[in-house]
Amino acid sequence: MPLVTAAMVRGLVESWRDRRPPLVFSLYDGVIAPPTLFDASLFAELRALDDEGCLKRVVKRHRAEALEARWPASVLADLDEPGDLPRIETLLGGAGDVR
């Protein structure tokens, strides 16, 4: 997720420090996606996930006690395949050659 910024990650950490919830997750127009900050109290549960385990299930189990960090949907962009690169370069405003 190349559009996630250091400021976004700092925001998660600051939210966690203020209230110490079991997790702080990112929400992009209703979509749960990284980054997510998990408190140490959830580490055993995370380690118990099998190969098919999904962190989103842990987030959903603890959502009522978690904090949400809301971000614009435009930041929810993955760079998974070569064909994604031109779209990401456009979103970044052509900020240099990322290849």
N, CA, C and O atoms as CSV, one atom per row, in Angstrom:
chain,resi,resn,atom,element,x,y,z
A,1,MET,N,N,0.841,-1.169,0.000
A,1,MET,CA,C,0.000,0.000,0.000
A,1,MET,C,C,0.892,1.240,0.000
A,1,MET,O,O,1.174,1.809,1.055
A,2,PRO,N,N,1.327,1.647,-1.166
A,2,PRO,CA,C,2.315,2.722,-1.259
A,2,PRO,C,C,1.815,4.109,-0.870
A,2,PRO,O,O,2.620,5.025,-0.703
A,3,LEU,N,N,0.513,4.280,-0.723
A,3,LEU,CA,C,-0.002,5.599,-0.365
A,3,LEU,C,C,-0.176,5.779,1.146
A,3,LEU,O,O,-0.551,6.856,1.608
A,4,VAL,N,N,0.097,4.719,1.908
A,4,VAL,CA,C,0.086,4.832,3.370
A,4,VAL,C,C,1.323,5.621,3.769
A,4,VAL,O,O,2.433,5.325,3.326
A,5,THR,N,N,1.123,6.617,4.602
A,5,THR,CA,C,2.221,7.504,4.978
A,5,THR,C,C,2.711,7.226,6.407
A,5,THR,O,O,2.037,6.578,7.207
A,6,ALA,N,N,3.882,7.732,6.682
A,6,ALA,CA,C,4.415,7.636,8.045
A,6,ALA,C,C,3.494,8.352,9.029
A,6,ALA,O,O,3.348,7.919,10.172
A,7,ALA,N,N,2.878,9.439,8.592
A,7,ALA,CA,C,1.955,10.170,9.469
A,7,ALA,C,C,0.747,9.313,9.834
A,7,ALA,O,O,0.239,9.402,10.952
A,8,MET,N,N,0.287,8.488,8.903
A,8,MET,CA,C,-0.832,7.591,9.198
A,8,MET,C,C,-0.431,6.581,10.266
A,8,MET,O,O,-1.186,6.332,11.206
A,9,VAL,N,N,0.744,6.008,10.123
A,9,VAL,CA,C,1.226,5.027,11.100
A,9,VAL,C,C,1.421,5.699,12.464
A,9,VAL,O,O,1.059,5.131,13.495
A,10,ARG,N,N,1.991,6.904,12.468
A,10,ARG,CA,C,2.135,7.643,13.728
A,10,ARG,C,C,0.773,7.887,14.371
A,10,ARG,O,O,0.646,7.827,15.594
A,11,GLY,N,N,-0.244,8.160,13.559
A,11,GLY,CA,C,-1.590,8.363,14.077
A,11,GLY,C,C,-2.123,7.136,14.793
A,11,GLY,O,O,-2.772,7.252,15.832
A,12,LEU,N,N,-1.850,5.945,14.235
A,12,LEU,CA,C,-2.264,4.706,14.895
A,12,LEU,C,C,-1.580,4.570,16.247
A,12,LEU,O,O,-2.214,4.246,17.252
A,13,VAL,N,N,-0.288,4.821,16.253
A,13,VAL,CA,C,0.490,4.691,17.492
A,13,VAL,C,C,0.001,5.687,18.541
A,13,VAL,O,O,-0.154,5.328,19.708
A,14,GLU,N,N,-0.242,6.924,18.139
A,14,GLU,CA,C,-0.718,7.935,19.085
A,14,GLU,C,C,-2.093,7.561,19.637
A,14,GLU,O,O,-2.345,7.740,20.829
A,15,SER,N,N,-2.980,7.048,18.797
A,15,SER,CA,C,-4.303,6.614,19.266
A,15,SER,C,C,-4.173,5.488,20.276
A,15,SER,O,O,-4.873,5.467,21.288
A,16,TRP,N,N,-3.269,4.547,19.997
A,16,TRP,CA,C,-3.052,3.430,20.914
A,16,TRP,C,C,-2.486,3.936,22.245
A,16,TRP,O,O,-2.938,3.521,23.312
A,17,ARG,N,N,-1.506,4.827,22.179
A,17,ARG,CA,C,-0.885,5.349,23.409
A,17,ARG,C,C,-1.892,6.062,24.295
A,17,ARG,O,O,-1.833,5.955,25.520
A,18,ASP,N,N,-2.808,6.782,23.685
A,18,ASP,CA,C,-3.795,7.559,24.455
A,18,ASP,C,C,-4.755,6.673,25.236
A,18,ASP,O,O,-5.103,6.993,26.372
A,19,ARG,N,N,-5.192,5.548,24.636
A,19,ARG,CA,C,-6.269,4.765,25.259
A,19,ARG,C,C,-5.940,3.297,25.483
A,19,ARG,O,O,-6.677,2.609,26.190
A,20,ARG,N,N,-4.864,2.803,24.905
A,20,ARG,CA,C,-4.415,1.410,25.066
A,20,ARG,C,C,-5.490,0.366,24.713
A,20,ARG,O,O,-5.724,-0.553,25.498
A,21,PRO,N,N,-6.143,0.490,23.554
A,21,PRO,CA,C,-7.097,-0.535,23.138
A,21,PRO,C,C,-6.340,-1.779,22.673
A,21,PRO,O,O,-5.124,-1.714,22.492
A,22,PRO,N,N,-7.019,-2.907,22.475
A,22,PRO,CA,C,-6.329,-4.100,21.990
A,22,PRO,C,C,-5.834,-3.947,20.549
A,22,PRO,O,O,-4.907,-4.641,20.130
A,23,LEU,N,N,-6.449,-3.045,19.803
A,23,LEU,CA,C,-5.964,-2.782,18.453
A,23,LEU,C,C,-6.508,-1.462,17.946
A,23,LEU,O,O,-7.533,-0.959,18.408
A,24,VAL,N,N,-5.780,-0.914,16.971
A,24,VAL,CA,C,-6.225,0.264,16.233
A,24,VAL,C,C,-6.148,-0.143,14.770
A,24,VAL,O,O,-5.085,-0.504,14.265
A,25,PHE,N,N,-7.293,-0.079,14.099
A,25,PHE,CA,C,-7.309,-0.525,12.700
A,25,PHE,C,C,-7.687,0.616,11.769
A,25,PHE,O,O,-8.289,1.607,12.180
A,26,SER,N,N,-7.319,0.449,10.508
A,26,SER,CA,C,-7.600,1.449,9.489
A,26,SER,C,C,-8.885,1.101,8.759
A,26,SER,O,O,-9.152,-0.059,8.445
A,27,LEU,N,N,-9.668,2.130,8.499
A,27,LEU,CA,C,-10.934,1.973,7.794
A,27,LEU,C,C,-10.959,2.981,6.651
A,27,LEU,O,O,-10.819,4.186,6.859
A,28,TYR,N,N,-11.139,2.465,5.446
A,28,TYR,CA,C,-11.166,3.280,4.237
A,28,TYR,C,C,-12.563,3.182,3.632
A,28,TYR,O,O,-12.867,2.229,2.916
A,29,ASP,N,N,-13.401,4.155,3.916
A,29,ASP,CA,C,-14.777,4.165,3.394
A,29,ASP,C,C,-15.459,2.819,3.616
A,29,ASP,O,O,-16.064,2.257,2.703
A,30,GLY,N,N,-15.351,2.313,4.846
A,30,GLY,CA,C,-16.006,1.060,5.211
A,30,GLY,C,C,-15.181,-0.194,4.989
A,30,GLY,O,O,-15.625,-1.283,5.351
A,31,VAL,N,N,-13.998,-0.079,4.407
A,31,VAL,CA,C,-13.141,-1.237,4.125
A,31,VAL,C,C,-12.019,-1.291,5.154
A,31,VAL,O,O,-11.263,-0.333,5.315
A,32,ILE,N,N,-11.918,-2.423,5.847
A,32,ILE,CA,C,-10.826,-2.637,6.799
A,32,ILE,C,C,-9.596,-3.084,6.017
A,32,ILE,O,O,-9.657,-4.037,5.239
A,33,ALA,N,N,-8.480,-2.388,6.229
A,33,ALA,CA,C,-7.240,-2.716,5.523
A,33,ALA,C,C,-6.065,-2.201,6.351
A,33,ALA,O,O,-6.264,-1.420,7.282
A,34,PRO,N,N,-4.839,-2.630,6.023
A,34,PRO,CA,C,-3.663,-2.147,6.741
A,34,PRO,C,C,-3.502,-0.636,6.599
A,34,PRO,O,O,-4.061,-0.032,5.683
A,35,PRO,N,N,-2.752,-0.038,7.488
A,35,PRO,CA,C,-2.056,-0.647,8.613
A,35,PRO,C,C,-2.982,-0.851,9.816
A,35,PRO,O,O,-3.972,-0.143,10.000
A,36,THR,N,N,-2.619,-1.837,10.614
A,36,THR,CA,C,-3.317,-2.135,11.858
A,36,THR,C,C,-2.277,-2.292,12.954
A,36,THR,O,O,-1.237,-2.917,12.747
A,37,LEU,N,N,-2.557,-1.727,14.112
A,37,LEU,CA,C,-1.666,-1.861,15.256
A,37,LEU,C,C,-2.327,-2.805,16.254
A,37,LEU,O,O,-3.434,-2.550,16.728
A,38,PHE,N,N,-1.635,-3.895,16.564
A,38,PHE,CA,C,-2.128,-4.883,17.530
A,38,PHE,C,C,-1.363,-4.739,18.832
A,38,PHE,O,O,-0.133,-4.701,18.836
A,39,ASP,N,N,-2.089,-4.660,19.936
A,39,ASP,CA,C,-1.494,-4.636,21.257
A,39,ASP,C,C,-0.911,-6.021,21.564
A,39,ASP,O,O,-1.369,-7.024,21.017
A,40,ALA,N,N,0.075,-6.071,22.417
A,40,ALA,CA,C,0.701,-7.343,22.798
A,40,ALA,C,C,-0.307,-8.333,23.372
A,40,ALA,O,O,-0.093,-9.543,23.300
A,41,SER,N,N,-1.396,-7.837,23.937
A,41,SER,CA,C,-2.409,-8.738,24.498
A,41,SER,C,C,-3.048,-9.633,23.441
A,41,SER,O,O,-3.678,-10.632,23.788
A,42,LEU,N,N,-2.901,-9.301,22.173
A,42,LEU,CA,C,-3.472,-10.114,21.088
A,42,LEU,C,C,-2.436,-11.000,20.394
A,42,LEU,O,O,-2.789,-11.751,19.485
A,43,PHE,N,N,-1.193,-10.931,20.794
A,43,PHE,CA,C,-0.148,-11.676,20.098
A,43,PHE,C,C,-0.396,-13.182,20.092
A,43,PHE,O,O,-0.186,-13.830,19.066
A,44,ALA,N,N,-0.836,-13.751,21.208
A,44,ALA,CA,C,-1.091,-15.197,21.247
A,44,ALA,C,C,-2.193,-15.561,20.267
A,44,ALA,O,O,-2.095,-16.572,19.571
A,45,GLU,N,N,-3.223,-14.762,20.204
A,45,GLU,CA,C,-4.317,-15.009,19.254
A,45,GLU,C,C,-3.820,-14.904,17.809
A,45,GLU,O,O,-4.227,-15.690,16.953
A,46,LEU,N,N,-2.962,-13.959,17.545
A,46,LEU,CA,C,-2.409,-13.800,16.197
A,46,LEU,C,C,-1.508,-14.979,15.836
A,46,LEU,O,O,-1.552,-15.478,14.712
A,47,ARG,N,N,-0.695,-15.421,16.790
A,47,ARG,CA,C,0.193,-16.574,16.529
A,47,ARG,C,C,-0.604,-17.844,16.290
A,47,ARG,O,O,-0.130,-18.740,15.592
A,48,ALA,N,N,-1.796,-17.943,16.849
A,48,ALA,CA,C,-2.617,-19.150,16.709
A,48,ALA,C,C,-3.324,-19.249,15.361
A,48,ALA,O,O,-3.916,-20.283,15.051
A,49,LEU,N,N,-3.269,-18.186,14.554
A,49,LEU,CA,C,-3.898,-18.249,13.238
A,49,LEU,C,C,-3.207,-19.304,12.394
A,49,LEU,O,O,-1.982,-19.420,12.412
A,50,ASP,N,N,-3.999,-20.077,11.649
A,50,ASP,CA,C,-3.401,-21.066,10.757
A,50,ASP,C,C,-3.009,-20.392,9.447
A,50,ASP,O,O,-3.130,-19.176,9.297
A,51,ASP,N,N,-2.542,-21.194,8.514
A,51,ASP,CA,C,-2.103,-20.646,7.227
A,51,ASP,C,C,-3.222,-19.901,6.510
A,51,ASP,O,O,-2.957,-18.989,5.727
A,52,GLU,N,N,-4.449,-20.278,6.767
A,52,GLU,CA,C,-5.590,-19.616,6.144
A,52,GLU,C,C,-6.121,-18.489,7.031
A,52,GLU,O,O,-7.121,-17.851,6.703
A,53,GLY,N,N,-5.449,-18.252,8.147
A,53,GLY,CA,C,-5.892,-17.224,9.082
A,53,GLY,C,C,-5.853,-15.849,8.449
A,53,GLY,O,O,-4.991,-15.549,7.622
A,54,CYS,N,N,-6.767,-15.049,8.838
A,54,CYS,CA,C,-6.853,-13.700,8.293
A,54,CYS,C,C,-6.897,-12.711,9.458
A,54,CYS,O,O,-7.711,-12.839,10.373
A,55,LEU,N,N,-6.031,-11.755,9.404
A,55,LEU,CA,C,-5.994,-10.755,10.469
A,55,LEU,C,C,-7.321,-10.011,10.588
A,55,LEU,O,O,-7.678,-9.538,11.667
A,56,LYS,N,N,-8.052,-9.908,9.471
A,56,LYS,CA,C,-9.345,-9.226,9.525
A,56,LYS,C,C,-10.306,-9.921,10.486
A,56,LYS,O,O,-11.148,-9.266,11.100
A,57,ARG,N,N,-10.189,-11.235,10.621
A,57,ARG,CA,C,-11.060,-11.938,11.579
A,57,ARG,C,C,-10.765,-11.497,13.003
A,57,ARG,O,O,-11.683,-11.339,13.808
A,58,VAL,N,N,-9.498,-11.297,13.317
A,58,VAL,CA,C,-9.117,-10.829,14.648
A,58,VAL,C,C,-9.656,-9.414,14.858
A,58,VAL,O,O,-10.175,-9.094,15.928
A,59,VAL,N,N,-9.531,-8.576,13.840
A,59,VAL,CA,C,-10.051,-7.214,13.936
A,59,VAL,C,C,-11.557,-7.258,14.183
A,59,VAL,O,O,-12.061,-6.548,15.053
A,60,LYS,N,N,-12.268,-8.072,13.436
A,60,LYS,CA,C,-13.727,-8.145,13.591
A,60,LYS,C,C,-14.126,-8.677,14.964
A,60,LYS,O,O,-15.115,-8.221,15.537
A,61,ARG,N,N,-13.364,-9.641,15.501
A,61,ARG,CA,C,-13.665,-10.182,16.836
A,61,ARG,C,C,-13.523,-9.120,17.924
A,61,ARG,O,O,-14.256,-9.138,18.913
A,62,HIS,N,N,-12.589,-8.205,17.743
A,62,HIS,CA,C,-12.281,-7.214,18.778
A,62,HIS,C,C,-12.723,-5.805,18.389
A,62,HIS,O,O,-12.319,-4.829,19.021
A,63,ARG,N,N,-13.536,-5.701,17.370
A,63,ARG,CA,C,-13.907,-4.379,16.840
A,63,ARG,C,C,-14.593,-3.499,17.887
A,63,ARG,O,O,-14.361,-2.291,17.924
A,64,ALA,N,N,-15.422,-4.084,18.726
A,64,ALA,CA,C,-16.171,-3.294,19.710
A,64,ALA,C,C,-15.245,-2.593,20.707
A,64,ALA,O,O,-15.585,-1.535,21.235
A,65,GLU,N,N,-14.086,-3.179,20.961
A,65,GLU,CA,C,-13.152,-2.588,21.924
A,65,GLU,C,C,-11.973,-1.896,21.242
A,65,GLU,O,O,-11.078,-1.375,21.908
A,66,ALA,N,N,-11.981,-1.895,19.918
A,66,ALA,CA,C,-10.892,-1.319,19.132
A,66,ALA,C,C,-11.160,0.152,18.822
A,66,ALA,O,O,-12.264,0.660,19.018
A,67,LEU,N,N,-10.130,0.808,18.340
A,67,LEU,CA,C,-10.267,2.160,17.812
A,67,LEU,C,C,-10.130,2.105,16.303
A,67,LEU,O,O,-9.344,1.324,15.766
A,68,GLU,N,N,-10.905,2.945,15.621
A,68,GLU,CA,C,-10.836,3.049,14.165
A,68,GLU,C,C,-10.039,4.288,13.789
A,68,GLU,O,O,-10.185,5.350,14.393
A,69,ALA,N,N,-9.212,4.130,12.799
A,69,ALA,CA,C,-8.546,5.277,12.175
A,69,ALA,C,C,-9.142,5.372,10.771
A,69,ALA,O,O,-8.952,4.475,9.949
A,70,ARG,N,N,-9.849,6.439,10.508
A,70,ARG,CA,C,-10.538,6.581,9.223
A,70,ARG,C,C,-9.668,7.364,8.248
A,70,ARG,O,O,-9.144,8.433,8.559
A,71,TRP,N,N,-9.535,6.786,7.052
A,71,TRP,CA,C,-8.713,7.383,6.005
A,71,TRP,C,C,-9.548,7.488,4.727
A,71,TRP,O,O,-10.529,6.761,4.564
A,72,PRO,N,N,-9.164,8.385,3.829
A,72,PRO,CA,C,-9.897,8.492,2.566
A,72,PRO,C,C,-9.729,7.224,1.729
A,72,PRO,O,O,-8.666,6.604,1.730
A,73,ALA,N,N,-10.779,6.854,1.025
A,73,ALA,CA,C,-10.739,5.650,0.180
A,73,ALA,C,C,-9.649,5.746,-0.884
A,73,ALA,O,O,-9.139,4.724,-1.343
A,74,SER,N,N,-9.296,6.942,-1.271
A,74,SER,CA,C,-8.278,7.118,-2.315
A,74,SER,C,C,-6.905,6.602,-1.893
A,74,SER,O,O,-6.059,6.342,-2.749
A,75,VAL,N,N,-6.668,6.448,-0.590
A,75,VAL,CA,C,-5.382,5.948,-0.095
A,75,VAL,C,C,-5.315,4.421,-0.184
A,75,VAL,O,O,-4.229,3.843,-0.130
A,76,LEU,N,N,-6.461,3.775,-0.320
A,76,LEU,CA,C,-6.535,2.314,-0.370
A,76,LEU,C,C,-6.160,1.846,-1.773
A,76,LEU,O,O,-7.023,1.605,-2.617
A,77,ALA,N,N,-4.875,1.727,-1.996
A,77,ALA,CA,C,-4.369,1.320,-3.308
A,77,ALA,C,C,-3.217,0.348,-3.106
A,77,ALA,O,O,-2.273,0.633,-2.369
A,78,ASP,N,N,-3.301,-0.792,-3.762
A,78,ASP,CA,C,-2.233,-1.788,-3.675
A,78,ASP,C,C,-1.345,-1.725,-4.909
A,78,ASP,O,O,-1.771,-1.317,-5.990
A,79,LEU,N,N,-0.132,-2.129,-4.720
A,79,LEU,CA,C,0.834,-2.263,-5.807
A,79,LEU,C,C,1.265,-3.720,-5.803
A,79,LEU,O,O,2.298,-4.075,-5.237
A,80,ASP,N,N,0.443,-4.574,-6.455
A,80,ASP,CA,C,0.657,-6.018,-6.420
A,80,ASP,C,C,1.216,-6.582,-7.721
A,80,ASP,O,O,1.919,-7.592,-7.717
A,81,GLU,N,N,0.906,-5.932,-8.818
A,81,GLU,CA,C,1.291,-6.449,-10.142
A,81,GLU,C,C,1.897,-5.325,-10.968
A,81,GLU,O,O,1.626,-4.153,-10.707
A,82,PRO,N,N,2.715,-5.664,-11.961
A,82,PRO,CA,C,3.327,-4.622,-12.792
A,82,PRO,C,C,2.304,-3.655,-13.396
A,82,PRO,O,O,2.599,-2.471,-13.559
A,83,GLY,N,N,1.119,-4.142,-13.724
A,83,GLY,CA,C,0.093,-3.285,-14.302
A,83,GLY,C,C,-0.438,-2.232,-13.346
A,83,GLY,O,O,-1.076,-1.269,-13.772
A,84,ASP,N,N,-0.177,-2.409,-12.043
A,84,ASP,CA,C,-0.619,-1.429,-11.049
A,84,ASP,C,C,0.278,-0.189,-11.020
A,84,ASP,O,O,-0.132,0.870,-10.546
A,85,LEU,N,N,1.496,-0.327,-11.528
A,85,LEU,CA,C,2.481,0.740,-11.394
A,85,LEU,C,C,2.046,2.058,-12.036
A,85,LEU,O,O,2.175,3.095,-11.385
A,86,PRO,N,N,1.537,2.083,-13.271
A,86,PRO,CA,C,1.136,3.373,-13.851
A,86,PRO,C,C,0.047,4.082,-13.029
A,86,PRO,O,O,0.073,5.304,-12.889
A,87,ARG,N,N,-0.887,3.328,-12.497
A,87,ARG,CA,C,-1.959,3.923,-11.681
A,87,ARG,C,C,-1.375,4.539,-10.411
A,87,ARG,O,O,-1.756,5.643,-10.021
A,88,ILE,N,N,-0.455,3.830,-9.769
A,88,ILE,CA,C,0.155,4.340,-8.540
A,88,ILE,C,C,1.010,5.567,-8.843
A,88,ILE,O,O,0.991,6.540,-8.089
A,89,GLU,N,N,1.754,5.525,-9.936
A,89,GLU,CA,C,2.562,6.690,-10.318
A,89,GLU,C,C,1.681,7.913,-10.536
A,89,GLU,O,O,2.052,9.025,-10.162
A,90,THR,N,N,0.514,7.707,-11.142
A,90,THR,CA,C,-0.429,8.810,-11.348
A,90,THR,C,C,-0.938,9.335,-10.008
A,90,THR,O,O,-1.012,10.546,-9.800
A,91,LEU,N,N,-1.290,8.421,-9.100
A,91,LEU,CA,C,-1.762,8.844,-7.791
A,91,LEU,C,C,-0.701,9.594,-7.002
A,91,LEU,O,O,-1.014,10.498,-6.226
A,92,LEU,N,N,0.547,9.217,-7.204
A,92,LEU,CA,C,1.650,9.886,-6.518
A,92,LEU,C,C,2.067,11.178,-7.234
A,92,LEU,O,O,2.957,11.893,-6.774
A,93,GLY,N,N,1.425,11.459,-8.342
A,93,GLY,CA,C,1.732,12.686,-9.070
A,93,GLY,C,C,3.039,12.612,-9.819
A,93,GLY,O,O,3.712,13.624,-10.013
A,94,GLY,N,N,3.404,11.395,-10.247
A,94,GLY,CA,C,4.647,11.239,-11.004
A,94,GLY,C,C,5.877,11.554,-10.186
A,94,GLY,O,O,6.878,12.026,-10.724
A,95,ALA,N,N,5.814,11.298,-8.884
A,95,ALA,CA,C,6.906,11.648,-7.973
A,95,ALA,C,C,8.094,10.717,-8.128
A,95,ALA,O,O,8.382,9.919,-7.236
A,96,GLY,N,N,8.766,10.811,-9.224
A,96,GLY,CA,C,9.988,10.025,-9.400
A,96,GLY,C,C,9.745,8.654,-9.966
A,96,GLY,O,O,8.611,8.183,-10.055
A,97,ASP,N,N,10.822,8.031,-10.343
A,97,ASP,CA,C,10.786,6.691,-10.909
A,97,ASP,C,C,10.848,5.680,-9.763
A,97,ASP,O,O,11.868,5.578,-9.082
A,98,VAL,N,N,9.760,4.931,-9.547
A,98,VAL,CA,C,9.719,3.987,-8.435
A,98,VAL,C,C,10.178,2.591,-8.845
A,98,VAL,O,O,10.121,1.659,-8.043
A,99,ARG,N,N,10.626,2.443,-10.071
A,99,ARG,CA,C,11.073,1.119,-10.524
A,99,ARG,C,C,12.443,0.800,-10.077
A,99,ARG,O,O,12.956,-0.277,-10.380
